[in-house]
Amino acid sequence: MTETSIPRAEQSLDEEETATLAVDGDDTEDDDTEADDDAGTAATGGRTKKAVGEGDLFRQSEIAADYVEGLLDILDYDGDIDELVAAGRPMVEVVGERLQNLVGQRGATLEALQELTRLAVFRQTGTPSRLLLDVGGYRANRRKELAAVAKNAVEKVKEYGEPVRLDAMSAFERKCVHDVVNAMSGVASESEGVEPNRRIVVRPAD
């Protein structure tokens, strides 16, 4: 297959918008639990988000699905694309064979594609998007894996009473771990370090 390039949301992006493409989330200093939710806000240069209705959310998922469909056509990949709204956020799921290259190592390519897709939505709507893009069920499978990692860390903390530091993770991965730990008693989680080496520490609750 001849060399192809990933389409940009627009042919020209200003410096502020281009800088968002490498960002997974707007993490706070000590807490990533909302990092993935806030990832779409950077393209607005920090402007205040406005409330988005259910119809607007579905419109975002439709715009995103059209963008992803164009991407698949350019790259000559086959995949079924579903757009939906779940848990108060727009989602696009791509299902098909030979999609691993769109996921990349530990989901790195998927995260970049998600940022491009969020930017495409923003350029059409003027609204920062919390769109979640999944390819080949990667995120669903990764959530299960991270739930097991989180539970194992919690067991060690409860058994030995010492903090457990996990491997560096993306904002999406950290949020999955935070969600599991926060649902358990006697333990707490926090993040430390800076990207791309930001990690979670699971510790006994104060």
Beta strands, then each sheet from edge to edge (+ up, - down):
strand 1: 80-86
strand 2: 89-95
strand 3: 132-135
strand 4: 164-165
strand 5: 187-192
strand 6: 199-204
sheet 1: 1+ 2- 3-
sheet 2: 4+ 6- 5+
end
